[in-house]
Amino acid sequence: SRFVTGESTELACTTGFVEFTNLSAKQNAIQCNLTGETNFMRTTSAPDPRDLIWENATVEASLIQWKRLQCDSLLLTGALFWSVVVTFITSISNLDKLDDFLPSWLIPQEGSFWYGLIQGYLPVIFLEFFMMFIPPILRAIAQNFIRYKTRSEVDKFVFLWHFVYRLANLIIILVSGSIYDTLTEGISSPSAVINKIAGNIAQSSQFFLNNMIVAAGTENFYELSQSLPIIIHLGIQQVIQMEAKSNRQMEKLQAAAQFEWGWVMPPFIFAFLVGAVYCTLVPVVLGACAVFFYIATKVYIHQALYVYAQPYEGGGKLMYMLNRTVFTILYIAIIIFSTVLGLRQAPLQGPSFFFIMMIITLYMDRKVQTKFVKPSLTLALTNSRFIDEDNKKKAERAQRYQEYKAAKEEKRLQELGKSSKGGKATSTSSILKQKGKQESKSKDEDDFYLYRQPMLNKLLWETRPRPYR
């Protein structure tokens, strides 16, 4: 049971939260060596409380690492043999084979305009439809099998492997075979593999052009239309009477959707990869990628403003992986174009382009790492001290303002008591004490239990049934 769930039968777990009174003390605890032993006690900044998956909070870190290793091995093996799936999709999307299952009047005449149009876009649509099931499967693996403790870690896992499988689609189409067979052939004859890839890059440009056109039109406007939520709501209204739904179910239907970063980001990175590879070889593909990014910018700005609402903040952890992915794509594009120049009887231009562009890209990569990435991993102690002093000054100003308001209120009440005839003066000290107790009580309820489990928060308990609407 412990191996499957990762939870101990004892009333304790290996994860805990420590609250400090100031930011400097927190940063000292994060950056110092607490025990002198490797991985005995690891301290990190606490995530957003809304980012926590409380059901997985008690899972041991060693079991999470072991299950992550298992899943990485299985998913990598699947990516190496992903050509079986791609071949199956391209085979069932052939109009000649669909003629055996569909009525003849649905199949255009061979050689006509509509036949060529449908035959060109059908494999792309089938492949994109199949790829829609990859992110939910990866999310279920990360949250229910590996059992990550935060949603941002789940997003990183989905983002990584969703992009890996999209990259596998690109490689399989370019090499016209499985990645495993290509690696095996590359060990025995590297030059043959390079010539094969260079020849297939131009031949496969039509497929990726169709892919970007479908992404720019169908996928973006499908996202804008929100067809699936509309179908779900219409189905509930037509099949199930609204009066039969409880208030909790109605609240779930009315809740705003959220950005699934592992779902949204890889298609953008894939479009950037396609544009970087074909920008010099087939410029029309780059134009299709530009149209895709232009339309997607308009669509997702609208969605972010009016449709989606993020329930938690991941602290920008995904940006580190995104930065590394972008520079990796630039390196791949430089290598591919330099190789193509070398194979096209340009022995001087190929190496010159490779060394010049590689030096410039490495310089910018190193500059980004030293100036932005590394300094942002941890907050400097000097900056934390400045923030603490600023917070202290704000607290002192707020306290002086409250004392001024209390003194002014006390003076007003004293004057009111003196001016009243035969009236009894109100005890201002008791009023102020009672007010101070109420403020301290409300502050304790809001702040002290910031990282407690929701089921332990009595304020969230529903001890009475809700009234029917």
JOMO-V757305 format. One line per field, one symbol per residue. phi: phi as a letter, one per 40 degrees, with the letter a starting at -180 (. if undefined). Layout:
phi = ???
This chain:
phi = .ccccgbccccaacbabbbbcaccccccccccccbgbcfcabbbcccddcccbccbccccccccccccccccccccccccbcccccccccccccccccccbbccccccccgcccccccccccccccccccccccdccccccccbbcgccbccccccccdccccdccccdccccccfacccccccccccaccccccccccccccccccccccccccccccccccccfcccccccccccccbcccccccccccccccccbcccccccdcccccccccccbcbcbcccccccccdcccccccccccccbbcaccabcggcccccccccccccccccccccccccccbfbcccccccccccccccccccccccccbcccccbcccccccccccccccccccccccccccccccccccccccccccgccccccccccccccccccccccccbcbcbccdcccccccbcbccccc
